[in-house]
Structures are given as structure tokens and as C-alpha cells.
């Protein structure tokens, strides 16, 4: 599946200081290395090259911040100036090739500038989502051992200002490793007190900065570390290399998303997540697209028409966001009435990823927008799509519930517990034959053995995605749940995702989650939690009864679906993923800790109260 001609042609489409003579080093599996003797620079490919080719006056970054009522446009000329000067600032603080820099920032252009400045020097950035708890930030400081931290005085939410600097100060106090210095962007909403001798003001140091040139780096040198949660509680530092990232992300912009240089692409995510790395910062800029940085929410900043306004005002051609964003919009505006206020005639396609998109949400978006709505599947570890409807190659028929077929470079298979290939339609572990294509993770930071054990040991020769699903007779992949969310009810392996599909079809349900909870008789039982659409005022007990009957009718009595409740909201990460594992642990009475990525910890109390009322919370 990894066609050497494809990845050679894609490599020919980027700038190299020294073009690679070797395509793939497969001498030490599973540590495969693409373009091992190539020399390049990610910042040069994202910024300098476009200025040299005459795109200096083209907008590179559109910053749209409804929470501060501000907008800014940075051209490629502007971006080159600011990135090269901030690289000079970093260099002046002793940051050099191979050093780590932690970026702990809100959704402002300076976060993107800091990331590119690191890449310019060959330094390795590690972006930590702004507002993360001090203890979690401290763990990342100790693991990455950064020379310097770039942060801001605060982040701004729709109803509150989050002071970042006290969180950073406490994290540094907790951490064993102490960074040499911190550079702080002071925001007008809340200025921070600086620590003398350690902290520097962004504006002050930029005013006297000397621009720094790009530093050539080996293709396999790390571009960044991005931490993702681990089952042991110790975060996993996913390492992405430089050459493979440039090649794959630039290729994906044209071939998957079908956007062309000069067009506006918007990934409504955050730079703290992998989507932000791949498709707010690097992918669009490698492809000479204009990228949108949006500091706001899908609803509440100020209304459910927020996304439509951005698409209209900035002539967005293609958008990428999480299904949960569209569930939130649909919940607040089920008829899509806000769409009528805006001109979306230039909008071509919507891509959804981050968690499984239920067919109901996909159909709603497709009906309202009248453009292709593409569910695609990928992970922090892969960095770009595993499966997608590749609009730049050939648009396949859209099958709701499936992210279509594997993208070129990915050999996706379904294996049973014994490692045998599953029959079409049978649920099993979704795996990818090694080697993975360029741009996927090359190791875990300081944890090579963990990299092998966590991802490549259970099914030798394959990368274990941790997702479960099946492949149908037409080769379409269906990602039904995380492997842990395939539940065993009286010996029957059942997909919680399939049950969620059914529940989402109920006309009053805006959002739902199904988790498997422990049961002495059947091993596990499914529990459904429903969030109702805005304006629904029917008796929740009646809706619950209807939902239970729906699952019984469509999946059958084998599902033993009898536990169901209406809740105000579901606990989620800031990126929109529902915290099913946490809810399962609460119900089962097993130990758990508050996830660092949770959007609102108060929701956990609400869910716990609901589960107690159902008699489900066991004593630990």
C-alpha cells in the first residue's frame, strides 16, 4: 500500500536543501524512517518559499476572535518577518537545533509564530493546550525538559478570562526540570506579573530582535512532540519527524481536502491538538493556503451562526471540525435558521473528524449545507487521515457512518483476538500494516520500548490503532468504537457505536453516548445517556422508553439495552471527545482521576448524580 512512486513524487513537490537518495530505511522495524538522507526545513517550506515565489502579499493567517471582538490578517511577508524575528529571540535565549520549547498558548497568531520559529531553528516544539492544569503541565515539562517556555498572560473563554501565568508558575514550581526562561505574551484582558530574571515580555524582546535564518535539518529530525493521554496516566509524547510531515501534509491538502494554493482553509480546532498542528499551522501553509485561527466556539460566540459567519466573511472553501461542534449547533438551531443570514455559495466541503460521526449528524449537516460532508478517521499518532473520501483524487459515494476507504499509504485490516483476518462485516481490531506512511509518528519521546509495546506488540507487523470496527464488502471502513468500548453482553460482542447510531436517530436527541458497565450476570450491560435538542419539552421518561424500544427494534433483544437516562450534557475533552471511560469507571466504582483535558469538571458531578439515581454507582 505504500507505493514508492507516490511518496517519491510527493517528496519531489517540497523544498529540500539536499534531496533524499533513499526513500525508506526499513532496517529496524517498527522504527521505519522515510527520506533518511534528506535535508530540509519545515519553516522554509511553510513561509519563506512562498515569499520567494511571489506570494508575499497573500494572506497567510486570518485571526478571527469573537471573544475579543478583534480580527487580524498576516500576509506571508508579515509572517516571515515575525517568525524570523521570534526565531532570533529564541536563538538569543540559547535555543538551538534539537532543544525543546514548550508552547502554552491560547488561539492567537503568536502561538503559530512560536511553533514556526522553533521549526526555523530546528528546535522541537511541544504545544500544551492553554489552560491545562499545573500538574499536567509539570509532567510535560519534566518529560520534554524544555530550554524555554512560551506562554501568554491569559486565555479568553466566552464567559471568563483564564489566567495562564499562575498555572505556568505553579507548574514550574512542581517540575523537577526548570526552564531557563519564559517569554510571555501580555494580553489586554489580563496582564501578568513577570518573574525577574526568568520571564521576558514578548513585545519587548520582539522590538529589538534580529531575524534568524532557517537551519537545515535532517528529514528524520523531530519537528515536534505532542503529548496524548496514556492508559497508565503517564502521557505519551508522540514524535513527528520533519521531512515526512512536510511531504504528507502538503500532499493531503490537495489530494484529500482538494484545496489549492491561495484558497482559504479553516480547521476549527486548537493548536494544542494534533488537528491544530497538522491543519491550522503546517498543512495549509505548506500548500500556500490561507489558514484561519478562530478564537471562539461553535455556539455562544455569539450564537449558533458563528461558523457560518466565518465561512462567509473570509470566503472559506473547505472546513474541518469535530462532529461534536455540529451536534452543538444542531442542538441550539435544529432547523438551521441561522444559515439564511450568510452567503455560503463559495463553500465546497465540510470534513469531520476527532471522534466517530453519527450518521444523523452527518445527514443534518449535508442537508443544511448542501455540500459534501466527509467523515474521515485519523489519530494523534498518525498525524493525518487513515481513511477518507479523497476529494482531490476521486469523490466516492458517501456512506453515513463510514470514513470511506483507506487513504493511499495505509493498508487497513480487521483482525480478531487471535490475529486472524476477520470476515467482511465482522467487528475486530482495526490495524494498519507496517510500515506506516510518511508523516506518522516515528517513536514516543524517551520511550522507545513503550512505543513498541503499546502499538506494535499485540499484532506483529501491524500498528494497533486501538479502534474497533469492520470493513464491508465494498472496502468501506466502519470505526465503531475504541477497542475498550466494544462490550461483551452475555458472550455477544456488541458495538456501543452501533447503539449510539440508533439513539441519535430519535428526533428529540441532539447527542448521546453509550458505555458498557459491569454486570454480574451478563458481564456487561449497555447504558445510554441522552442530551435532548433545544426546545424539546416532552416527558423525559417517555423519550427514554422510546429510545430503549428503538434499540430493541433495530439491534434486537441481544443488546439487553434497558438502562437509559436523559442528562443536561455529556463530559467531554476540550477537543470534543466524550469521556466514556471516565463515566464507565464512575458507574463501576473503579478508581479514576479527573482527566486533565476535561472541558468542565462540574459535568462529572452531574453525571455521577444521575448514575446514583439509577442505582449504578458502586462503592469503590
C-alpha positions in Angstrom: 0.0 0.0 0.0 3.0 2.3 0.4 3.6 2.9 -3.3 7.2 4.1 -3.6 6.4 6.1 -6.7 3.6 8.0 -4.8 5.9 9.0 -2.0 8.8 9.8 -4.3 6.5 12.1 -6.4 5.2 13.8 -3.2 8.7 14.3 -2.0 9.7 16.0 -5.3 6.9 18.6 -4.5 8.7 20.1 -1.5 11.9 22.0 -1.0 15.0 20.1 0.0 18.4 21.5 0.8 19.6 18.0 -0.1 17.1 15.8 -1.8 16.9 12.2 -0.4 18.5 9.4 -2.3 16.9 6.8 -0.1 13.1 6.6 0.1 12.7 4.3 3.1 15.0 2.9 5.7 13.3 -0.4 6.8 16.4 -1.9 8.6 15.0 -1.5 12.1 11.2 -2.3 12.2 9.0 -0.9 13.6 11.2 2.2 13.6 10.8 2.9 9.9 12.4 6.1 8.5 11.3 7.9 5.4 13.7 10.1 3.4 16.6 9.3 5.8 19.3 11.2 4.0 17.2 14.2 3.0 17.8 17.7 4.5 15.1 20.3 4.7 13.3 22.8 7.0 9.6 23.0 7.8 9.5 26.7 8.3 11.2 27.4 5.0 8.5 25.2 3.3 5.7 26.9 5.2 6.8 30.6 4.8 10.0 31.6 3.1 9.4 29.7 -0.1 6.0 31.4 -0.7 7.6 34.8 -0.3 10.3 33.9 -2.7 7.7 32.7 -5.2 5.8 36.0 -5.2 3.1 35.3 -2.6 4.3 37.8 0.0 1.2 39.9 -0.2 -1.2 36.9 0.0 -2.9 36.5 3.4 -1.3 33.6 5.3 -3.2 33.8 8.6 -6.6 35.2 9.3 -7.1 35.6 13.1 -10.8 35.9 13.9 -11.6 36.3 17.6 -15.3 36.8 18.6 -14.3 36.5 22.3 -12.2 39.7 22.0 -14.1 41.3 19.0 -10.8 41.5 17.0 -9.6 40.3 13.6 -6.0 40.4 12.1 -4.6 39.4 8.8 -1.0 38.4 8.4 0.4 38.2 4.9 3.2 35.8 4.1 5.5 38.9 4.2 4.2 39.7 7.7 4.6 36.1 8.8 8.2 35.8 7.5 9.1 39.0 9.4 7.5 37.9 12.7 8.6 34.3 12.6 12.2 35.1 11.7 12.4 37.8 14.4 10.9 35.5 17.0 13.4 32.8 16.0 16.1 35.4 16.7 14.6 35.9 20.1 14.7 32.2 20.8 18.2 32.0 19.5 19.2 34.9 21.7 18.0 32.9 24.7 20.2 30.0 23.8 17.7 27.9 21.9 19.4 25.8 19.2 18.7 22.8 17.0 17.4 19.9 19.0 16.4 21.9 22.0 12.8 21.7 23.2 10.5 24.6 23.7 7.1 24.3 25.3 4.3 26.5 23.9 1.4 27.0 26.3 -0.8 29.5 24.5 -4.4 30.4 23.5 -5.6 30.5 20.0 -3.7 33.6 18.9 -1.3 34.1 15.9 1.7 34.3 18.3 1.2 30.5 19.0 1.6 29.7 15.4 4.5 32.2 15.1 6.3 30.5 18.1 5.8 27.0 16.5 7.2 28.1 13.2 10.1 29.9 14.9 11.1 26.7 16.6 11.0 24.8 13.3 13.1 27.6 11.7 15.9 26.9 14.2 15.5 23.1 14.2 14.2 23.3 17.8 11.5 20.8 18.8 8.3 22.4 20.0 5.8 20.8 22.3 2.5 22.6 22.4 0.4 22.1 25.6 -3.2 23.1 25.4 -3.6 26.6 27.1 -5.2 26.3 30.5 -4.1 22.8 31.2 -3.7 22.1 34.9 -0.4 22.9 36.5 0.3 19.3 37.5 -0.2 18.1 33.9 1.9 20.9 32.5 4.6 20.0 35.1 4.7 16.3 33.9 5.2 17.5 30.3 8.0 19.9 31.4 9.8 17.1 33.2 9.4 14.7 30.2 10.4 17.2 27.4 12.9 19.2 29.5 12.4 22.4 27.6 15.1 25.1 27.5 12.3 27.7 27.3 8.5 28.1 27.7 6.4 30.5 25.5 3.1 31.4 27.1 0.5 34.2 27.4 -0.9 36.1 30.3 -4.4 34.6 29.8 -6.8 32.7 27.6 -10.3 34.0 27.0 -13.4 31.9 27.1 -16.9 33.2 26.3 -17.8 33.9 29.9 -14.4 34.1 31.7 -10.8 35.0 31.5 -8.4 32.2 32.4 -5.2 33.3 33.9 -2.4 31.2 32.4 0.6 32.7 34.2 -0.2 31.5 37.7 -0.8 28.0 36.2 2.6 28.2 34.5 4.3 29.5 37.6 2.9 26.6 39.7 3.9 24.0 37.0 7.5 25.2 37.1 7.4 25.1 40.9 6.2 21.5 40.7 8.5 20.3 38.0 11.9 18.9 38.7 13.3 20.4 35.5 13.4 24.2 35.4 13.4 26.0 32.0 16.0 28.7 31.6 13.4 31.4 30.7 9.8 32.1 29.8 8.5 34.5 27.1 5.1 35.9 28.0 2.6 37.5 25.6 0.7 40.1 27.6 -3.0 40.3 26.6 -5.1 43.4 27.4 -7.8 41.4 29.1 -5.4 40.4 31.9 -1.7 41.3 32.3 0.6 39.0 34.3 3.3 39.7 36.8 6.7 38.7 35.4 9.3 36.9 37.4 12.5 38.9 37.4 15.5 37.1 35.8 13.3 34.4 34.2 10.4 36.0 32.4 10.6 38.2 29.3 7.8 40.3 27.7 7.0 39.2 24.1 6.6 42.7 22.8 9.8 44.0 24.4 12.0 41.3 23.1 10.5 41.4 19.6 11.1 45.1 19.4 14.9 44.6 19.3 15.1 41.2 17.7 17.5 40.3 14.9 15.9 37.9 12.3 17.3 34.4 12.3 17.7 32.3 9.1 16.4 28.8 8.6 18.6 26.0 9.9 18.8 22.9 7.6 17.8 19.7 9.5 17.7 16.1 8.7 14.4 14.7 7.4 14.2 12.4 10.4 15.0 15.1 13.0 11.9 15.7 15.2 9.6 18.5 14.2 7.6 18.3 17.4 6.5 16.4 20.4 2.7 16.2 21.1 1.5 14.6 24.3 -1.6 12.4 24.2 -3.1 10.7 27.2 -1.9 7.3 28.1 -3.6 4.4 29.9 -1.0 4.4 32.6 -1.7 8.0 33.5 1.8 8.9 32.1 1.2 11.0 28.9 2.7 9.6 25.7 4.9 12.1 23.8 4.2 11.4 20.1 7.2 12.4 18.0 6.7 13.6 14.4 9.6 13.9 12.0 10.3 16.9 9.8 10.6 15.5 6.2 7.7 13.1 6.3 5.4 15.7 7.9 6.1 18.2 5.1 5.6 15.7 2.4 2.4 14.1 3.8 0.7 17.2 4.9 1.3 19.1 1.7 0.1 16.1 -0.3 -3.0 15.8 1.8 -4.1 19.4 1.3 -4.5 18.8 -2.5 -5.4 15.2 -2.6 -7.7 14.7 0.4 -9.1 18.2 1.0 -8.9 19.4 -2.6 -7.8 22.9 -1.8 -5.4 24.8 -3.9 -2.7 27.5 -3.2 -4.3 30.8 -2.4 -7.6 29.4 -1.2 -8.8 29.8 2.4 -8.9 26.6 4.6 -10.3 26.5 8.1 -9.7 23.9 10.7 -11.9 24.9 13.7 -9.8 23.3 16.3 -6.9 24.4 18.6 -3.2 24.5 18.2 -3.0 22.3 21.3 -4.4 19.3 19.5 -3.0 17.4 16.5 -5.6 18.9 14.2 -4.2 22.3 15.1 -0.6 21.2 14.3 -1.5 19.5 11.0 -4.3 21.7 9.6 -4.2 25.1 11.3 -0.4 25.6 11.1 1.6 23.2 8.9 -0.6 21.7 6.2 -2.3 24.8 4.9 0.9 26.9 5.0 3.0 24.1 3.2 0.3 24.3 0.5 0.3 28.2 0.3 -3.3 28.3 1.6 -4.7 31.0 3.9 -5.4 29.4 7.3 -8.0 30.7 9.8 -7.2 30.9 13.5 -10.6 31.2 15.3 -10.7 32.1 19.0 -14.3 31.2 19.7 -16.9 28.5 20.0 -19.4 26.9 17.5 -22.3 28.3 19.7 -22.4 31.2 22.2 -19.9 33.5 20.4 -22.4 34.9 20.0 -24.9 32.4 18.5 -25.2 29.1 16.5 -24.4 31.0 13.3 -20.8 31.7 14.4 -19.3 29.2 11.9 -21.5 30.4 9.0 -20.3 34.0 9.7 -16.6 33.0 9.5 -17.1 31.0 6.3 -19.0 33.9 4.7 -16.7 36.7 5.8 -13.4 35.0 4.9 -14.5 33.1 1.9 -13.6 29.7 3.4 -13.6 27.0 0.7 -13.1 23.9 2.9 -13.7 23.5 6.6 -12.6 20.8 9.1 -14.0 20.4 12.6 -15.2 17.9 15.1 -18.7 16.2 14.9 -19.4 17.5 18.4 -19.3 21.1 17.1 -22.0 20.3 14.7 -24.0 18.4 17.3 -23.8 21.6 19.4 -25.0 23.8 16.5 -27.8 21.3 15.7 -28.9 21.2 19.4 -29.2 25.0 19.5 -30.6 25.5 16.0 -32.1 22.3 14.8 -33.8 24.0 11.8 -30.6 25.7 10.7 -32.3 29.0 10.6 -29.1 31.0 11.2 -27.7 29.7 7.8 -30.1 32.0 6.0 -28.2 35.1 7.3 -25.0 34.2 5.4 -23.7 33.6 1.9 -22.0 30.1 1.8 -22.1 29.9 -2.0 -18.3 29.6 -2.2 -18.1 26.9 0.4 -17.2 23.5 -1.2 -16.9 20.8 1.5 -17.0 20.0 5.3 -14.7 17.5 6.8 -15.4 16.0 10.2 -13.0 14.0 12.5 -11.9 13.7 16.1 -14.5 11.1 17.1 -16.9 9.0 15.2 -19.6 11.0 13.4 -23.0 9.5 13.8 -25.0 9.3 10.5 -27.7 11.5 11.9 -25.4 14.5 12.4 -23.7 13.9 9.0 -27.1 13.9 7.2 -28.2 17.0 9.1 -25.1 18.9 8.0 -25.3 17.7 4.4 -29.0 18.7 4.2 -28.4 22.1 5.6 -25.1 23.0 3.8 -25.8 21.3 0.5 -22.1 20.3 0.1 -20.2 17.0 0.6 -19.9 16.3 4.3 -16.9 14.0 4.7 -16.3 11.9 7.9 -12.6 10.9 8.0 -10.6 9.0 10.5 -7.2 9.6 11.9 -5.3 9.9 15.2 -2.7 11.9 17.1 -0.3 9.1 16.3 -0.9 9.2 12.5 -1.0 13.0 12.1 -3.2 12.8 9.1 -6.0 10.7 7.6 -6.1 6.9 7.8 -9.4 6.8 5.9 -11.1 9.5 3.9 -13.1 10.3 0.9 -10.2 11.9 -1.0 -11.9 14.7 -2.9 -8.8 15.7 -4.8 -8.4 12.2 -6.2 -11.9 10.8 -6.7 -15.1 11.5 -4.7 -16.6 8.2 -3.6 -20.2 7.7 -2.7 -20.8 9.0 0.8 -21.9 6.2 3.2 -23.0 7.7 6.5 -21.3 6.0 9.4 -18.1 5.3 7.4 -15.0 7.4 6.8 -14.8 5.7 3.4 -11.8 3.8 2.3 -8.1 3.8 3.4 -6.1 6.7 2.1 -3.1 5.8 -0.2 -0.3 4.7 2.1 -2.5 2.9 4.6 -3.2 -0.9 4.5 -6.1 -1.2 6.9 -7.2 -4.6 8.1 -9.6 -6.0 10.7 -8.1 -8.8 13.0 -9.8 -10.9 15.6 -8.4 -11.6 19.1 -6.1 -14.3 17.7 -4.7 -12.1 15.0 -6.6 -13.7 12.2 -8.2 -11.6 9.4 -11.8 -11.0 10.1 -14.6 -11.7 7.6 -16.2 -8.7 5.9 -18.7 -7.2 8.3 -17.2 -8.8 11.4 -16.1 -6.4 14.2 -12.5 -6.7 15.3 -9.4 -4.7 16.0 -8.6 -2.1 13.3 -4.9 -2.3 12.4 -2.6 -1.0 9.8 0.2 -3.0 8.1 3.7 -1.6 8.7 5.4 0.5 7.5 3.1 3.4 8.2 3.3 6.2 5.5 5.4 9.4 5.9 4.2 11.9 8.5 3.1 9.4 11.0 4.7 9.1 14.4 8.2 7.7 14.5 8.5 7.0 18.2 7.5 8.2 21.7 9.7 10.7 23.3 12.2 9.0 25.7 10.1 5.8 25.5 11.0 3.6 22.6 10.1 0.4 24.4 6.7 1.8 25.2 6.3 2.7 21.5 6.8 -0.9 20.5 4.7 -2.4 23.4 1.7 -0.1 23.1 1.4 -0.1 19.3 3.2 -3.0 17.6 3.5 -5.9 20.0 -0.1 -7.4 20.0 -0.2 -7.9 16.2 3.4 -8.3 14.9 3.8 -6.5 11.6 0.8 -4.2 12.3 0.2 -0.9 14.0 -2.7 -1.3 16.5 -4.9 1.7 16.3 -6.9 1.0 19.5 -10.1 1.3 17.5 -12.6 -1.4 16.7 -14.7 -1.7 13.6 -15.3 -3.6 10.4 -14.8 -3.4 6.7 -17.7 -4.1 4.4 -17.9 -5.9 1.0 -17.1 -2.6 -0.8 -14.0 -1.9 1.2 -15.6 0.8 3.3 -14.2 1.0 6.8 -16.5 1.5 9.8 -14.9 2.7 13.0 -17.4 1.7 15.7 -15.7 2.4 19.0 -12.4 2.3 20.8 -11.4 -1.3 21.4 -12.3 -0.8 25.1 -15.8 0.3 24.1 -16.8 -3.0 22.3 -18.7 -4.6 25.1 -19.4 -8.2 25.8 -23.0 -8.9 26.7 -23.6 -12.5 27.7 -20.9 -13.6 25.2 -22.1 -11.3 22.4 -19.6 -8.7 21.2 -21.6 -5.5 20.6 -20.6 -2.1 19.4 -21.5 0.9 21.5 -21.2 3.0 18.4 -23.9 1.0 16.7 -26.3 1.7 19.6 -25.3 5.4 19.6 -26.3 5.4 15.9 -29.8 4.2 16.7 -30.3 6.6 19.6 -29.1 9.5 17.6 -31.9 8.8 15.1 -34.5 9.7 17.7 -35.9 13.1 16.6 -35.6 14.6 20.1 -32.0 13.5 20.7 -29.2 16.0 19.9 -26.4 13.9 21.3 -25.8 10.6 23.1 -23.3 8.2 24.5 -23.4 4.5 25.2 -21.0 2.9 27.7 -20.6 -0.7 28.9 -20.9 -1.1 32.6 -20.1 -4.2 34.7 -22.9 -6.7 35.3 -22.6 -9.9 37.4 -25.0 -11.9 35.2 -24.1 -10.8 31.7 -20.6 -9.5 32.1 -21.5 -6.1 30.8 -24.6 -4.1 30.1 -25.0 -1.0 27.9 -26.0 2.3 29.4 -27.3 5.1 27.2 -27.2 8.8 28.1 -29.2 11.2 26.0 -28.9 15.0 25.6 -32.1 16.5 24.1 -32.4 19.1 21.4 -33.2 22.7 22.4 -36.9 23.3 22.7 -37.9 19.7 23.4 -40.3 19.8 26.4 -41.7 16.2 26.3 -41.6 13.9 29.3 -38.0 12.6 29.5 -39.4 9.2 30.7 -41.4 8.9 27.5 -38.3 9.7 25.4 -36.2 7.2 27.3 -38.9 4.5 26.7 -38.9 5.3 23.0 -35.1 5.2 22.8 -35.0 1.8 24.5 -37.6 0.5 22.1 -35.6 1.8 19.1 -32.5 -0.1 20.1 -34.6 -3.2 20.8 -36.2 -2.9 17.3 -33.0 -2.3 15.4 -30.3 -4.3 17.2 -32.5 -6.8 19.0 -33.0 -8.1 22.5 -29.4 -9.4 22.4 -28.3 -5.9 23.2 -30.0 -6.0 26.6 -30.5 -2.3 26.3 -32.6 -1.3 29.3 -30.5 1.4 31.1 -31.0 4.8 29.7 -31.4 8.4 31.1 -31.7 12.0 29.9 -28.8 14.3 31.0 -28.2 18.0 30.5 -24.8 17.5 28.9 -22.0 14.9 28.5 -18.5 15.2 29.9 -16.0 16.0 27.1 -12.5 16.9 26.5 -11.8 20.4 25.2 -11.4 18.8 21.7 -14.9 17.4 21.9 -14.4 13.7 22.7 -16.9 12.2 25.1 -15.2 10.8 28.2 -16.8 7.4 28.1 -14.0 5.7 30.0 -14.4 8.1 32.9 -18.2 7.6 33.1 -17.7 3.8 32.9 -15.2 3.9 35.8 -17.7 6.0 37.9 -20.5 3.6 37.3 -18.3 0.5 38.0 -16.8 2.0 41.1 -13.2 1.6 39.8 -10.5 4.2 40.5 -10.2 7.1 38.2 -8.8 10.6 38.2 -10.2 13.8 36.7 -9.0 14.0 33.1 -6.7 16.9 32.5 -8.4 17.6 29.2 -11.9 17.9 30.5 -13.9 20.9 29.3 -15.9 21.4 32.5 -15.2 19.3 35.6 -18.7 20.2 37.1 -20.3 17.9 34.5 -18.8 14.9 36.3 -20.8 15.7 39.4 -24.0 16.0 37.3 -23.3 12.6 35.6 -22.4 10.9 39.0 -25.7 12.2 40.5 -27.6 10.8 37.5 -25.9 7.4 37.8 -26.5 7.3 41.5 -30.2 7.9 41.0 -30.2 5.0 38.6 -28.6 2.8 41.3 -25.5 2.3 39.2 -22.6 3.8 41.1 -20.9 1.1 43.1 -18.8 1.6 46.2 -15.1 1.6 45.4 
